[in-house]
Each structure stands twice: as structure tokens, then as C-alpha cells.
Amino acid sequence: MLYIFLFLEKNFQNFPFCTITSFSLYCLISLLLYRTVSKSFPYFFILFSKLLFSLYFCTAVWAGEHERLLYDRLTHGYNVLARPVKNESAPIIVHLGMDLQAIIDIDEKAQIMQTNIWVRMSWEDIFLTWDPAEYGDIKEVRLPITSIWKPDVLLYNSVDQRFDTLWPVNAIVKYNGSVTWIPPAIIRSSCRIDVTSFPFDDQTCAMKFGSWTYSGFFTDLYNDSVSLDPYTPNGEWNLLSVQSVRNRLVYDCCPEPYVDVTFLISVRRRTLYYGVNLVLPSLLISSLALLGFSLPPDSGEKLNLCVTIFMSLCVFMLMVAETMPQTSDTLPLIEVFFTCVMFEVGASVICTVIVLNFHHRKADSYFPMPSFMRIILLEWLPWLLCMQRPPRVKLSDGTGEKLLKDIVGEINNNNEW
């Protein structure tokens, strides 16, 4: 009788349901066994307690049993290394799509784009099929992606330390063998930044996905749709478009073609921040450089104004240099503008020093002006600059004319003597 009790206790958990009738039946059998095996009461009490514990926690639904049996059937003898195809020479078709969640950051200096995406991959697995009528009308199940075959699709231009950042979530498997895997990921990919038109620039960054070891003869990728419904706008960049392109390339290492799906993300920089904090102040400071030429030479603030403008432009140029990548491929136009204005201000400082030097000289400290220089500076240049020509005075001896300024200078020199 003790062996009968052990058999019942061992096989009770395999019953498809637990009812009050079965519980009453087992209690009655236990009481009968108690009378027959009273000598082994301690061991009988332990077995009876285990029986009550199993009764309390048993699952009384057919659906859970069907799902458990289906999981056992799908994973029993399954080889995660073998491609799920009948013909080994036939490629397995993988459809690759993407749901763009957010553009986290675009680092111009490091030329890296960081995004939050959901990668959508789907393929057919002939070893994961069943008849729903045999398993309680179950048409789809969730299986760990590590327990089934999956394509070794990786991001070719990844700059992350782990390289593969796809989160290993469960795959959705349908009764006809269709497998859908949608892993989320925070991706850091390399992106070539063209800063020529900064801060009014458009950038296009690529994310290249492809099989790492399987050629196009064994794993063939096809681009699927790109969804922007869950996209969260970025504060610095406006999203223009997202496109997916399928490429079939032959590399130098291997004669077989390799297929990849490349997602092209086009963005445009928001210019309000840089316009208020960089462009507008630089234009105002550059306009002040022109005012420096209008100050009279004997003004002591002319040189100070030019030096102050020069230092301000240096500060703005450093601000742009800190943002831009350290590359010699392209040069931002705004830096070219700053450089030209700095040369202009530098030339203004040099000219101001020369003019002040001549202005504070005495008349006898320099040689007379040559006649051709006098014609250029006193005749042509004033006419070209729309300035009034200096007045002339005819000499009393009839030898010619002299500028009134020269005559006044000679009189002052005679008075000093």
C-alpha cells in the first residue's frame, strides 16, 4: 500500500485538472492507508503533507498545460546553430525595418550620432510550426531569442564599446513559423559631419545593418518600412526624412556578395540658438570695425576700439572652434568670415598706428612729399573717396601754388625759431 501511495503522489501533478472530487478521493485513500501503515506513521505523515501541498498549488486549467506542452515540443531537439531551411543551399529571407524613437545627440566634434530605435526583424522558421487545433487554439507564443536561431545582424558602423547593443527580448513565434523580433537599442554610430554651412547646415547620417558572417547566398536581407510614429523631436535638430536602402556589395576579402540595409537619417540644425548667441553678436561687432575708420586720427579711442573688436572676434572664433570637429576636410564659412574681419581689424590697427605716427610728427621731421605721391593722395584719392580737396594758395612770386596747410606749417616753424 505504501508503494501505491508513492505512485499516486508522484503522478498527481500530471493530472490535467484538480477538482473537489479528486481531492476528496485522495483524502479517503490517505485515511485507508493510515490504518494499514500505522507502524510507519512518521514517513506516511511526510508524504501526506507533500500531497496536500501539491493539491494546493496545482494548476486547474487546460490552457496552461497546452502552452507548456507546446513549449516543450518546440524547444525539444531544436538546434540554434542550424539555419531553419529545408535546402541548405537556399537563403533565408530576413526583412529588416526600424522604428525611430528619438535622436538623442549628434556630436559634431566626435562625429557620432546617438539614437534610440526599435529594430524590426522577421523571418520564417520551418522548425517552429504547429497545428493550433492540437494545442488549445494557441496561434502564437513568446520564446527567448537565445533559444532559437536568429540572424547575426549587426550595425557595421557602430562605435559603442559593446558593438552589439540590441536588447535580447523575446521573439514572437506564430503557428505558421513566422518569427518577429523587435529589440530596442541605444545605438552610437559614426556619422560624417559637414560643417561648411554651420550653423545653417543639413546633415545625413547612415546606420548600416548587415549579417556579419553569412553572405547573401545564405542570409538575404530586404528593407522594410520605417516608422516615425513614436518619434520624439530633438531640441537642436529637425528631422527631415528617414530612408532605407538595400545594398548588395562584394568586398575585397570575399568573392560572395554581402547584403546590407542602410537607414539614412536626414536632419537640419535649429538656428534660433546660434542665431541669437553667435551670428547676431558677431555681425554687430563686425559693423563696429567699419566705424573705427571714421574716427579722427588724433582721437585716443580709435586704437582702443580696434583692439577691443579684435579680441571680441577672437572669443567668438574660439566658441566656433570648440564645437567644430578637428578636421582639415572642410572649413566653416563662419570661421572664414571671422578670419576676414580679423584681418580687416588688424589692418585698421596698423593703419591707425601709422596715421597717428605721421599726425604727431613735426613738419621738419620728414622729407617733402614727392610730386607723384602728392597727385595721388591729394588729387585722385579725395575725388575717389568723395572728399573735399585741400585748399590751394597761389604764391606771390608767381612760382606756383601751395597748400594752405603747408603754408600754415611753415609759419608755425618760423615762429618757433
C-alpha positions as CSV (number, residue, x, y, z in Angstrom):
1,M,0.0,0.0,0.0
2,L,2.9,2.3,0.7
3,Y,4.1,1.9,-2.9
4,I,0.6,2.7,-4.2
5,F,0.7,6.0,-2.2
6,L,4.1,6.9,-3.6
7,F,2.8,6.3,-7.1
8,L,-0.3,8.5,-6.6
9,E,1.8,11.2,-5.1
10,K,4.3,11.2,-8.0
11,N,1.7,11.3,-10.7
12,F,-0.8,13.6,-9.2
13,Q,0.8,16.8,-10.5
14,N,0.4,15.5,-14.1
15,F,-3.4,15.5,-13.9
16,P,-4.9,18.0,-16.3
17,F,-7.3,19.4,-13.6
18,C,-7.8,19.4,-9.8
19,T,-11.4,19.1,-8.6
20,I,-13.0,18.8,-5.2
21,T,-14.0,15.2,-6.1
22,S,-10.4,14.2,-6.7
23,F,-9.3,15.9,-3.5
24,S,-11.9,14.0,-1.5
25,L,-10.9,10.8,-3.2
26,Y,-7.2,11.3,-2.2
27,C,-8.2,12.1,1.3
28,L,-10.2,8.9,1.6
29,I,-7.3,6.9,0.2
30,S,-4.9,8.5,2.6
31,L,-7.1,7.6,5.6
32,L,-7.3,4.0,4.5
33,L,-3.5,3.9,4.1
34,Y,-3.1,5.4,7.5
35,R,-4.9,2.4,9.1
36,T,-2.8,-0.1,7.1
37,V,0.6,1.5,7.6
38,S,0.2,2.9,11.1
39,K,3.5,1.5,12.1
40,S,5.3,3.8,9.6
41,F,3.3,6.8,10.6
42,P,6.1,9.4,10.5
43,Y,7.0,8.7,6.9
44,F,3.4,8.5,6.0
45,F,2.7,11.9,7.5
46,I,5.5,13.5,5.4
47,L,4.1,12.0,2.2
48,F,0.6,13.1,3.1
49,S,1.8,16.7,3.7
50,K,3.5,16.8,0.3
51,L,0.3,15.6,-1.2
52,L,-1.7,18.4,0.3
53,F,1.0,20.9,-0.8
54,S,0.7,19.7,-4.4
55,L,-3.1,19.9,-4.2
56,Y,-2.9,23.5,-3.0
57,F,-0.6,24.7,-5.8
58,C,-1.8,22.6,-8.7
59,T,-2.9,24.4,-11.9
60,A,-6.5,23.6,-12.8
61,V,-6.6,24.9,-16.4
62,W,-6.2,23.1,-19.7
63,A,-4.7,26.2,-21.4
64,G,-1.6,26.3,-19.3
65,E,-1.0,22.6,-20.0
66,H,-1.3,23.2,-23.7
67,E,1.1,26.0,-23.7
68,R,3.6,24.1,-21.6
69,L,3.4,21.1,-23.9
70,L,3.8,23.4,-26.9
71,Y,6.9,25.0,-25.5
72,D,8.4,21.6,-24.7
73,R,7.7,20.4,-28.3
74,L,9.2,23.5,-29.9
75,T,12.4,23.6,-27.9
76,H,12.9,19.8,-27.8
77,G,15.8,18.9,-30.1
78,Y,16.0,22.4,-31.5
79,N,19.5,23.5,-32.7
80,V,20.0,27.2,-32.5
81,L,23.1,27.0,-34.8
82,A,21.3,25.5,-37.8
83,R,19.5,27.7,-40.3
84,P,15.8,26.9,-40.4
85,V,15.7,25.9,-44.1
86,K,15.0,22.5,-45.8
87,N,17.5,23.1,-48.5
88,E,20.9,24.0,-47.2
89,S,21.8,26.0,-50.3
90,A,18.7,28.2,-50.2
91,P,19.0,31.6,-48.5
92,I,16.7,32.6,-45.6
93,I,14.8,35.8,-46.2
94,V,15.1,38.4,-43.4
95,H,13.0,41.6,-43.5
96,L,14.6,44.5,-41.6
97,G,12.8,47.6,-40.6
98,M,13.1,50.3,-37.9
99,D,11.0,52.4,-35.5
100,L,12.9,55.7,-34.7
101,Q,12.1,56.7,-31.2
102,A,14.5,59.7,-30.7
103,I,17.7,61.3,-31.8
104,I,19.5,61.6,-28.5
105,D,22.6,63.5,-29.6
106,I,24.8,64.4,-32.6
107,D,28.3,65.1,-31.5
108,E,30.0,67.2,-34.2
109,K,33.4,67.1,-32.6
110,A,33.5,63.3,-32.3
111,Q,31.3,62.8,-35.4
112,I,28.9,60.4,-33.6
113,M,25.1,60.1,-33.7
114,Q,23.3,58.5,-30.8
115,T,19.7,57.3,-31.4
116,N,17.0,55.3,-29.6
117,I,15.5,52.8,-32.1
118,W,13.5,49.6,-32.3
119,V,14.9,47.2,-34.9
120,R,12.2,45.1,-36.6
121,M,13.4,41.7,-38.0
122,S,11.1,38.9,-39.3
123,W,11.9,35.6,-41.0
124,E,10.4,32.1,-41.4
125,D,11.4,29.2,-39.3
126,I,10.2,25.8,-40.6
127,F,11.1,24.1,-37.3
128,L,8.7,26.3,-35.3
129,T,5.3,25.3,-36.7
130,W,2.3,23.6,-35.1
131,D,-1.4,22.9,-35.6
132,P,-3.4,25.3,-33.3
133,A,-6.2,22.8,-33.0
134,E,-3.9,20.3,-31.2
135,Y,-2.8,22.9,-28.6
136,G,-5.9,24.7,-27.4
137,D,-6.1,27.0,-30.4
138,I,-2.8,28.7,-29.5
139,K,-1.7,30.7,-32.5
140,E,1.4,32.4,-31.2
141,V,3.9,32.1,-28.4
142,R,6.9,34.0,-27.0
143,L,10.3,32.4,-27.0
144,P,13.6,33.6,-25.7
145,I,15.7,34.8,-28.6
146,T,18.7,32.8,-27.2
147,S,16.7,29.5,-27.6
148,I,16.0,29.8,-31.3
149,W,18.0,30.7,-34.4
150,K,18.4,34.4,-35.2
151,P,20.3,36.2,-38.0
152,D,23.6,37.6,-36.9
153,V,22.7,41.1,-38.0
154,L,25.0,43.8,-36.6
155,L,25.5,47.6,-37.0
156,Y,28.6,47.9,-39.2
157,N,29.4,51.5,-38.3
158,S,28.9,51.1,-34.5
159,V,31.2,53.0,-32.2
160,D,29.9,51.5,-29.0
161,Q,32.2,49.6,-26.7
162,R,29.9,46.6,-26.7
163,F,29.4,46.9,-30.5
164,D,26.1,44.9,-30.4
165,T,23.6,46.8,-28.3
166,L,20.4,45.1,-29.3
167,W,18.5,44.1,-26.2
168,P,17.7,40.3,-26.1
169,V,13.9,40.5,-25.8
170,N,11.6,37.5,-26.5
171,A,10.7,36.7,-30.1
172,I,7.0,36.3,-31.2
173,V,6.5,33.0,-33.0
174,K,3.3,32.2,-34.9
175,Y,1.9,28.7,-35.7
176,N,3.0,29.0,-39.4
177,G,6.7,29.5,-38.5
178,S,6.7,33.3,-38.8
179,V,9.2,34.8,-36.3
180,T,9.2,38.5,-35.4
181,W,11.9,40.0,-33.2
182,I,11.7,43.7,-32.2
183,P,14.7,44.5,-29.9
184,P,15.1,48.1,-28.6
185,A,18.6,49.6,-28.6
186,I,20.5,52.8,-27.8
187,I,22.8,53.0,-30.8
188,R,26.0,55.1,-31.2
189,S,27.0,55.1,-34.9
190,S,29.7,57.1,-36.7
191,C,28.4,60.0,-38.8
192,R,30.5,62.1,-41.2
193,I,29.6,65.8,-40.3
194,D,29.9,68.5,-43.0
195,V,30.3,71.8,-41.1
196,T,30.7,74.1,-44.2
197,S,27.4,75.8,-43.7
198,F,27.4,75.9,-39.8
199,P,25.1,76.9,-38.2
200,F,22.7,76.7,-41.2
201,D,23.7,73.1,-42.1
202,D,21.9,69.9,-43.0
203,Q,23.4,66.5,-42.1
204,T,22.7,63.0,-43.3
205,C,23.8,60.1,-41.0
206,A,23.8,56.4,-42.0
207,M,23.2,53.3,-40.0
208,K,24.3,50.2,-41.9
209,F,22.9,46.8,-40.7
210,G,24.0,43.5,-42.2
211,S,24.9,39.9,-41.5
212,W,28.4,39.6,-40.1
213,T,29.2,36.0,-41.2
214,Y,26.5,34.9,-43.6
215,S,26.8,36.1,-47.2
216,G,23.8,36.9,-49.4
217,F,23.7,33.3,-50.6
218,F,22.7,32.2,-47.1
219,T,21.0,35.2,-45.5
220,D,19.3,37.7,-47.8
221,L,18.2,41.0,-46.2
222,Y,15.3,43.1,-47.5
223,N,14.5,46.6,-46.3
224,D,11.1,47.0,-44.6
225,S,9.2,50.1,-43.7
226,V,10.5,52.9,-41.3
227,S,8.0,54.1,-38.7
228,L,8.2,57.6,-37.2
229,D,5.0,57.4,-35.1
230,P,6.8,57.1,-31.8
231,Y,9.4,59.8,-32.6
232,T,10.2,62.4,-30.0
233,P,11.5,65.7,-31.5
234,N,15.1,66.9,-30.7
235,G,15.8,70.3,-29.3
236,E,18.7,71.0,-31.6
237,W,17.9,69.1,-34.8
238,N,14.8,68.9,-37.0
239,L,14.1,65.6,-38.6
240,L,13.7,65.9,-42.4
241,S,13.4,62.3,-43.6
242,V,14.4,58.7,-42.9
243,Q,15.0,56.3,-45.8
244,S,16.0,52.7,-46.0
245,V,18.3,51.4,-48.9
246,R,19.2,47.8,-49.7
247,N,22.8,47.3,-50.9
248,R,24.4,44.2,-52.4
249,L,28.2,44.6,-52.2
250,V,31.2,42.4,-52.9
251,Y,34.2,43.1,-50.5
252,D,37.9,42.5,-51.3
253,C,38.1,39.8,-48.7
254,C,35.4,37.5,-50.1
255,P,34.0,36.7,-53.5
256,E,30.4,36.3,-52.2
257,P,28.0,39.2,-52.2
258,Y,27.0,40.6,-48.8
259,V,23.7,42.3,-48.4
260,D,23.1,45.2,-46.0
261,V,20.2,47.6,-45.2
262,T,21.2,51.2,-44.7
263,F,19.0,53.7,-42.9
264,L,19.7,57.3,-44.0
265,I,18.6,59.9,-41.4
266,S,18.5,63.5,-42.7
267,V,18.3,66.3,-40.1
268,R,18.6,70.1,-40.1
269,R,20.0,72.2,-37.4
270,R,17.7,74.6,-35.5
271,T,19.3,78.0,-35.9
272,L,17.5,80.1,-33.3
273,Y,20.0,79.4,-30.5
274,Y,23.1,80.0,-32.7
275,G,21.5,83.0,-34.4
276,V,20.9,84.8,-31.2
277,N,24.1,83.8,-29.4
278,L,26.6,83.7,-32.2
279,V,25.6,85.1,-35.6
280,L,23.9,88.4,-34.4
281,P,26.6,89.5,-32.0
282,S,29.3,88.7,-34.5
283,L,27.6,90.9,-37.1
284,L,27.2,93.8,-34.7
285,I,30.9,93.6,-33.7
286,S,32.0,93.4,-37.3
287,S,30.0,96.5,-38.1
288,L,31.8,98.4,-35.4
289,A,35.1,97.7,-37.2
290,L,33.9,100.0,-40.0
291,L,33.2,102.8,-37.5
292,G,36.8,102.7,-36.5
293,F,37.9,104.2,-39.8
294,S,35.6,107.2,-39.3
295,L,37.2,108.4,-36.1
296,P,39.7,111.2,-36.4
297,P,43.4,110.3,-36.1
298,D,44.0,112.4,-33.0
299,S,41.2,110.6,-31.1
300,G,42.7,108.5,-28.4
301,E,39.9,105.9,-28.5
302,K,40.4,104.8,-32.1
303,L,43.2,102.4,-31.3
304,N,41.4,101.0,-28.2
305,L,38.2,100.4,-30.3
306,C,40.1,98.4,-32.9
307,V,41.9,96.3,-30.3
308,T,38.7,95.6,-28.4
309,I,36.9,94.5,-31.6
310,F,39.8,92.2,-32.5
311,M,39.7,90.5,-29.1
312,S,35.9,90.0,-29.3
313,L,36.2,88.3,-32.7
314,C,38.9,86.0,-31.2
315,V,36.5,84.9,-28.5
316,F,33.7,84.2,-30.9
317,M,36.1,82.3,-33.2
318,L,37.1,80.1,-30.2
319,M,33.5,79.3,-29.5
320,V,33.0,78.0,-33.0
321,A,36.3,76.1,-32.9
322,E,35.2,74.3,-29.7
323,T,32.1,73.0,-31.4
324,M,33.6,72.0,-34.8
325,P,35.5,68.7,-35.4
326,Q,39.2,69.0,-35.6
327,T,39.5,68.1,-39.3
328,S,41.0,69.8,-42.3
329,D,38.5,68.4,-44.8
330,T,36.1,71.4,-44.6
331,L,36.2,74.9,-43.0
332,P,33.0,76.5,-41.8
333,L,32.1,79.7,-43.7
334,I,31.5,81.5,-40.4
335,E,35.2,80.9,-39.5
336,V,36.2,82.3,-42.9
337,F,34.0,85.3,-42.1
338,F,35.6,85.8,-38.7
339,T,39.1,85.5,-40.2
340,C,38.4,88.1,-42.9
341,V,37.0,90.5,-40.3
342,M,40.0,89.9,-38.0
343,F,42.4,90.8,-40.9
344,E,40.3,93.9,-41.6
345,V,40.5,94.9,-37.9
346,G,44.2,94.1,-37.8
347,A,44.8,96.2,-40.9
348,S,42.8,99.0,-39.3
349,V,45.1,98.9,-36.2
350,I,48.2,99.0,-38.4
351,C,46.9,101.9,-40.4
352,T,45.8,103.7,-37.3
353,V,49.3,103.4,-35.8
354,I,50.9,104.7,-39.0
355,V,48.5,107.6,-39.3
356,L,49.0,108.6,-35.6
357,N,52.7,108.5,-36.1
358,F,52.6,110.9,-39.1
359,H,50.0,113.0,-37.4
360,H,52.1,113.8,-34.3
361,R,55.3,114.5,-36.3
362,K,56.7,117.9,-36.8
363,A,57.0,119.4,-40.3
364,D,60.8,119.3,-40.3
365,S,60.9,115.7,-39.3
366,Y,60.2,114.2,-42.7
367,F,61.2,114.9,-46.3
368,P,58.9,116.8,-48.7
369,M,56.3,114.6,-50.4
370,P,57.2,113.6,-54.0
371,S,55.1,115.2,-56.7
372,F,53.5,111.9,-57.9
373,M,52.6,111.0,-54.3
374,R,51.1,114.4,-53.9
375,I,48.9,113.9,-57.0
376,I,47.7,110.5,-55.9
377,L,47.0,111.4,-52.3
378,L,45.8,115.0,-52.7
379,E,44.1,114.9,-56.1
380,W,42.9,111.4,-57.1
381,L,42.3,109.8,-53.7
382,P,40.0,112.6,-52.3
383,W,38.0,112.5,-55.5
384,L,37.7,108.7,-55.3
385,L,36.5,108.9,-51.7
386,C,34.2,111.8,-52.3
387,M,36.2,114.1,-50.1
388,Q,36.9,117.8,-50.4
389,R,40.3,118.6,-51.8
390,P,42.6,120.7,-49.6
391,P,42.6,124.4,-50.5
392,R,45.5,125.9,-52.5
393,V,47.0,129.4,-52.3
394,K,48.9,131.0,-55.2
395,L,52.4,132.2,-54.3
396,S,53.1,135.9,-54.6
397,D,56.3,135.4,-56.5
398,G,54.4,133.5,-59.2
399,T,56.3,130.3,-58.8
400,G,53.3,128.1,-58.3
401,E,50.7,127.1,-55.7
402,K,51.0,125.7,-52.2
403,L,48.5,124.0,-50.0
404,L,47.2,126.2,-47.3
405,K,48.1,123.6,-44.7
406,D,51.8,123.7,-45.8
407,I,51.9,127.5,-45.6
408,V,50.5,127.4,-42.1
409,G,53.1,124.8,-41.1
410,E,55.9,126.9,-42.4
411,I,54.6,129.9,-40.5
412,N,54.4,127.9,-37.3
413,N,58.0,126.7,-37.7
414,N,59.3,130.2,-38.2
415,N,57.5,131.4,-35.1
416,E,59.2,128.6,-33.1
417,W,62.6,129.7,-34.3
